[in-house]
Amino acid sequence: MEAGIERVEEAMARVRELLADGTYPCAVVGVSQDGNTKVCCLDATGNEDQSLCNRPFLLASITKPIVSAAVAVLVAEGKLAYDTRLAEFFPAMRGTASEGVEVGDIFTHTTGFCTGVEIIDPKQFTPETYYRSVLERGPSYAHREAMAYSTMTYHFVNAFVPMLTGVSLPDLLAQRVFGPLGMTGTSFYPPADTRMPVRNLDVSFPGRSVEEYCRSELSGAGLWSTVDDLLAFGRAHLTPGELLSEETITATTTVRHAVPMLNQVVKSARTFGWNKQPRFPGQPEAAFGHGGATGTLLSVDPSSDLVFVLLTNHWACPSDLAASALARLYT
């Protein structure tokens, strides 16, 4: 199948359906292909609202490939390897069942630890020390025996980045990813008067505030970003040398540890940061992407030189719905 930016209105027809039935509070869609870019920003009624185009949306798990790209930069510089054992940084893991867990296992979700999204209580942990909570709970399955999607295991990254670089993860992202790509609207701390509100966030995290969510610096679910920034990040994976070398792009978009998903027969198709599991029938094998719990989706298809972004703001909204819009770009 091939994708075409000229079919963007067909994708937007699906987005309008999701706005009309109340699934999406609003939607921003960006498509980039062969030097052309189209962006469409719709309010709850399906009408154009250009003010949405520059506002940061909570990406949720699209944060993962962005953080993974920062780690890929460190790997390319020889400061780290994907097969480096976490026990080298965290002595508490030595002599335990998790001693063999490697850096790469964080990104393929094969660490043995299984965690959802949690807001960090600052009275107990900082973003850099939250990994201790993960270790205290212990593994749920044997390392690399299965794949179990896990978000808070990314906080191992918050902890080891300062050990390796002397700067925090937010600073590393700003210096090595956001700066080079001009991603000025991406951060863990967007201005309160510009960030998009998130429907149902208070339902999933009762008694907790958006500010607390931001302060948690969730390296697996905490970044906010704009459509232009995500298009730039996606295109960097189609343009070797802009952020990552061709060798590094290949390394980070190749399926690793294709083990069965926990308690399932279907095998994982995770890379060091991305997901290559087909989201719709006929999805090109070269395509990779990531969704988020706010209904967001970023997809990159090298075979069609295509980047697709959908931003919305409904917590616990399946990103597969965004994929149903993406699918309409293909014939």
C-alpha positions as CSV (number, residue, x, y, z in Angstrom):
1,M,0.0,0.0,0.0
2,E,1.1,3.6,-0.7
3,A,0.1,6.7,1.2
4,G,-0.7,10.0,-0.4
5,I,-0.9,13.5,1.2
6,E,-3.6,14.3,-1.4
7,R,-5.9,12.0,0.5
8,V,-5.7,14.0,3.7
9,E,-9.4,15.1,3.4
10,E,-10.4,11.4,3.6
11,A,-8.5,11.1,6.8
12,M,-10.1,14.3,8.1
13,A,-13.5,12.9,7.3
14,R,-12.8,10.1,9.8
15,V,-11.5,12.7,12.4
16,R,-14.7,14.7,12.0
17,E,-16.7,11.5,12.8
18,L,-14.8,11.2,16.0
19,L,-15.5,14.8,16.8
20,A,-19.1,14.5,16.0
21,D,-19.7,11.5,18.4
22,G,-17.8,13.3,21.2
23,T,-14.8,11.0,21.3
24,Y,-12.4,13.8,20.5
25,P,-12.7,17.2,22.3
26,C,-10.7,18.7,19.4
27,A,-8.1,17.4,16.9
28,V,-5.0,18.6,15.2
29,V,-3.7,16.6,12.2
30,G,-0.4,17.1,10.4
31,V,0.8,15.2,7.3
32,S,4.2,15.7,5.7
33,Q,5.3,14.0,2.5
34,D,7.8,14.8,-0.3
35,G,8.4,18.3,0.9
36,N,4.7,19.1,1.3
37,T,2.9,19.6,4.6
38,K,-0.8,19.9,5.5
39,V,-2.1,20.8,8.9
40,C,-5.7,20.9,9.9
41,C,-6.9,22.1,13.3
42,L,-10.5,21.4,14.3
43,D,-12.6,22.4,17.3
44,A,-15.2,20.2,18.9
45,T,-17.8,21.2,16.3
46,G,-15.4,20.2,13.4
47,N,-14.8,23.8,12.4
48,E,-11.3,25.1,11.7
49,D,-9.6,26.7,14.7
50,Q,-6.1,27.8,13.8
51,S,-5.4,28.8,17.5
52,L,-5.0,25.1,18.2
53,C,-2.1,24.6,15.9
54,N,0.5,26.1,18.2
55,R,-0.8,24.8,21.5
56,P,1.0,22.0,23.3
57,F,-1.0,18.7,23.7
58,L,-0.1,16.1,26.3
59,L,1.6,13.4,24.2
60,A,1.3,10.6,26.8
61,S,3.3,7.7,25.4
62,I,4.6,9.4,22.3
63,T,7.0,10.7,24.9
64,K,8.7,7.2,24.7
65,P,10.3,7.5,21.2
66,I,11.4,11.0,21.9
67,V,13.2,10.0,25.1
68,S,14.5,7.0,23.2
69,A,16.0,9.3,20.6
70,A,18.0,11.2,23.3
71,V,19.3,7.8,24.5
72,A,20.2,6.9,20.9
73,V,22.3,10.0,20.7
74,L,24.3,8.8,23.8
75,V,24.6,5.3,22.3
76,A,26.0,6.8,19.1
77,E,28.5,8.8,21.0
78,G,29.7,5.7,22.8
79,K,28.6,6.9,26.3
80,L,26.2,3.9,26.6
81,A,25.2,0.7,24.8
82,Y,21.8,-0.9,24.5
83,D,23.3,-4.1,26.1
84,T,24.6,-2.2,29.1
85,R,23.1,-3.8,32.2
86,L,21.1,-1.5,34.4
87,A,22.8,-3.2,37.4
88,E,25.9,-1.1,36.4
89,F,24.0,2.0,37.4
90,F,21.8,0.5,40.1
91,P,23.7,-1.8,42.5
92,A,20.4,-3.0,44.1
93,M,19.8,-5.0,41.0
94,R,22.9,-7.0,41.4
95,G,22.4,-10.6,42.5
96,T,18.7,-10.5,41.8
97,A,16.5,-12.0,39.1
98,S,16.7,-8.6,37.3
99,E,20.5,-8.5,37.2
100,G,20.5,-9.2,33.4
101,V,18.1,-6.5,32.4
102,E,19.7,-4.2,29.8
103,V,19.1,-0.6,28.8
104,G,17.5,-1.8,25.5
105,D,14.9,-3.8,27.5
106,I,13.4,-0.5,28.8
107,F,12.4,0.4,25.2
108,T,11.2,-3.1,24.1
109,H,9.2,-3.5,27.4
110,T,11.0,-6.7,28.3
111,T,12.5,-5.8,31.6
112,G,10.2,-8.1,33.6
113,F,8.7,-5.0,35.4
114,C,5.1,-4.1,34.6
115,T,3.9,-0.6,35.5
116,G,1.2,1.8,34.3
117,V,1.2,5.6,34.4
118,E,1.7,7.0,37.9
119,I,2.0,10.6,39.2
120,I,5.0,10.8,41.4
121,D,4.5,11.8,45.0
122,P,7.3,14.4,45.6
123,K,7.2,13.5,49.4
124,Q,8.5,10.0,48.5
125,F,10.4,10.3,45.2
126,T,11.9,12.6,42.6
127,P,11.8,11.8,38.9
128,E,15.4,10.6,39.3
129,T,14.7,8.3,42.2
130,Y,11.4,6.9,41.2
131,Y,13.1,3.8,39.8
132,R,13.5,2.6,43.4
133,S,9.7,2.2,43.6
134,V,9.8,0.0,40.5
135,L,12.6,-2.1,42.1
136,E,10.7,-2.4,45.4
137,R,7.7,-3.9,43.7
138,G,9.9,-6.4,41.9
139,P,9.4,-8.1,38.5
140,S,6.1,-9.6,37.3
141,Y,7.7,-12.0,34.9
142,A,11.1,-13.3,33.9
143,H,13.3,-10.8,32.0
144,R,12.8,-11.1,28.3
145,E,10.4,-14.1,28.7
146,A,7.6,-11.9,27.5
147,M,6.7,-8.3,26.6
148,A,4.6,-6.3,29.0
149,Y,4.0,-2.7,28.2
150,S,5.5,-0.6,31.0
151,T,5.7,3.2,31.5
152,M,7.3,3.9,34.8
153,T,10.4,1.7,33.9
154,Y,11.4,4.6,31.8
155,H,12.4,6.3,35.0
156,F,15.6,4.2,35.0
157,V,16.5,6.7,32.2
158,N,15.7,9.7,34.4
159,A,18.2,8.2,36.8
160,F,21.1,7.1,34.6
161,V,21.2,10.1,32.3
162,P,22.6,12.5,35.0
163,M,25.1,9.7,36.0
164,L,26.4,9.6,32.4
165,T,26.1,13.3,31.3
166,G,25.9,15.4,34.4
167,V,22.6,17.0,33.2
168,S,19.0,16.1,33.9
169,L,16.9,14.3,31.3
170,P,14.9,17.4,30.5
171,D,18.1,19.3,29.9
172,L,19.5,16.5,27.7
173,L,16.3,16.5,25.6
174,A,16.5,20.3,25.3
175,Q,20.2,20.2,24.2
176,R,20.3,17.1,22.0
177,V,16.8,16.7,20.6
178,F,14.6,19.8,20.9
179,G,17.3,22.3,20.1
180,P,18.7,20.7,16.9
181,L,15.2,20.1,15.5
182,G,13.7,23.5,16.6
183,M,11.1,21.8,18.8
184,T,10.4,25.0,20.8
185,G,6.9,23.9,21.9
186,T,8.0,20.6,23.5
187,S,8.6,20.1,27.2
188,F,7.5,18.6,30.4
189,Y,6.4,22.0,31.6
190,P,4.3,23.9,29.0
191,P,2.9,27.3,30.2
192,A,-0.4,26.8,31.9
193,D,-2.1,29.4,29.7
194,T,-1.1,27.6,26.5
195,R,-1.3,23.9,27.2
196,M,-4.5,22.1,26.2
197,P,-6.7,20.8,29.0
198,V,-7.0,17.0,29.1
199,R,-10.4,15.5,29.4
200,N,-10.7,12.7,32.1
201,L,-7.2,13.2,33.5
202,D,-8.8,14.0,36.9
203,V,-10.9,10.7,36.6
204,S,-7.8,8.6,36.1
205,F,-5.8,10.4,38.8
206,P,-8.3,11.6,41.4
207,G,-7.1,14.3,43.7
208,R,-4.0,15.0,41.6
209,S,-3.4,18.1,39.5
210,V,-2.0,18.7,36.0
211,E,0.9,20.5,37.7
212,E,1.7,17.4,39.7
213,Y,1.7,15.4,36.5
214,C,4.1,17.9,34.9
215,R,6.4,17.9,37.9
216,S,6.7,14.1,37.6
217,E,8.7,14.5,34.4
218,L,7.3,11.2,33.2
219,S,9.9,10.0,30.7
220,G,7.4,7.5,29.3
221,A,4.3,9.7,29.2
222,G,4.9,13.3,30.3
223,L,5.9,15.4,27.3
224,W,3.7,18.0,25.8
225,S,4.2,19.1,22.2
226,T,2.8,20.8,19.1
227,V,2.0,19.4,15.6
228,D,4.9,21.2,14.0
229,D,7.3,19.9,16.5
230,L,6.2,16.3,16.1
231,L,6.3,16.6,12.3
232,A,9.9,17.8,12.7
233,F,10.7,14.9,14.9
234,G,9.2,12.4,12.6
235,R,10.9,13.9,9.5
236,A,14.3,13.6,11.3
237,H,13.8,9.9,11.1
238,L,13.5,10.2,7.3
239,T,16.5,12.5,7.0
240,P,19.7,10.9,8.2
241,G,22.1,13.4,9.7
242,E,19.5,15.8,10.9
243,L,19.4,14.3,14.4
244,L,20.5,10.6,14.0
245,S,22.8,8.9,11.6
246,E,21.3,6.4,9.1
247,E,23.0,3.6,11.1
248,T,21.3,4.9,14.3
249,I,17.9,5.3,12.7
250,T,18.1,1.7,11.4
251,A,19.2,0.5,14.9
252,T,16.3,2.2,16.6
253,T,13.6,1.2,14.1
254,T,14.5,-2.5,13.9
255,V,12.3,-5.0,15.9
256,R,14.1,-6.4,18.9
257,H,13.2,-9.2,21.3
258,A,10.1,-10.4,19.4
259,V,8.8,-12.4,22.3
260,P,5.1,-13.1,23.0
261,M,3.1,-10.3,24.7
262,L,2.5,-11.3,28.4
263,N,-0.3,-13.9,28.6
264,Q,-0.8,-13.8,24.8
265,V,0.3,-15.7,21.7
266,V,0.9,-12.6,19.5
267,K,4.6,-11.6,19.4
268,S,5.8,-8.1,20.2
269,A,7.1,-5.9,17.4
270,R,8.9,-3.3,19.5
271,T,12.1,-1.5,18.5
272,F,14.4,0.6,20.7
273,G,11.6,3.2,21.1
274,W,9.0,2.5,18.5
275,N,6.2,0.0,17.7
276,K,6.0,-1.8,14.4
277,Q,2.8,-3.8,15.2
278,P,0.4,-3.2,12.3
279,R,-2.3,-0.8,13.2
280,F,-4.5,-1.3,10.1
281,P,-4.6,-4.0,7.4
282,G,-1.9,-3.5,4.8
283,Q,0.3,-1.2,6.9
284,P,3.7,-1.1,5.2
285,E,6.4,-3.2,6.9
286,A,8.8,-0.2,7.0
287,A,6.3,1.9,8.9
288,F,6.8,2.6,12.6
289,G,5.0,4.7,15.1
290,H,3.7,5.3,18.6
291,G,0.4,6.2,20.2
292,G,-0.5,7.8,23.5
293,A,-3.2,7.5,26.1
294,T,-4.6,10.9,25.2
295,G,-5.6,9.5,21.7
296,T,-2.5,10.8,20.1
297,L,-0.5,9.1,17.3
298,L,2.8,9.7,15.5
299,S,3.5,7.5,12.5
300,V,6.5,7.4,10.1
301,D,6.5,5.5,6.9
302,P,9.8,5.5,5.0
303,S,8.3,3.7,2.1
304,S,6.1,6.7,1.3
305,D,8.2,9.4,2.8
306,L,5.3,10.1,5.1
307,V,4.9,11.5,8.6
308,F,1.4,11.5,10.2
309,V,0.5,13.3,13.4
310,L,-2.8,13.4,15.2
311,L,-3.1,15.3,18.5
312,T,-6.2,15.3,20.7
313,N,-6.8,15.5,24.4
314,H,-9.0,12.8,25.8
315,W,-7.3,10.6,28.5
316,A,-7.8,6.9,28.0
317,C,-8.8,7.4,24.4
318,P,-7.4,4.5,22.2
319,S,-4.8,5.6,19.7
320,D,-6.2,3.0,17.3
321,L,-8.9,5.5,16.5
322,A,-6.2,7.8,15.2
323,A,-4.9,4.9,13.2
324,S,-8.3,4.6,11.5
325,A,-7.8,8.1,10.2
326,L,-4.2,7.3,9.1
327,A,-5.4,4.3,7.2
328,R,-7.4,6.5,4.9
329,L,-4.2,8.0,3.5
330,Y,-3.4,4.6,2.0
331,T,-4.7,2.8,-1.1
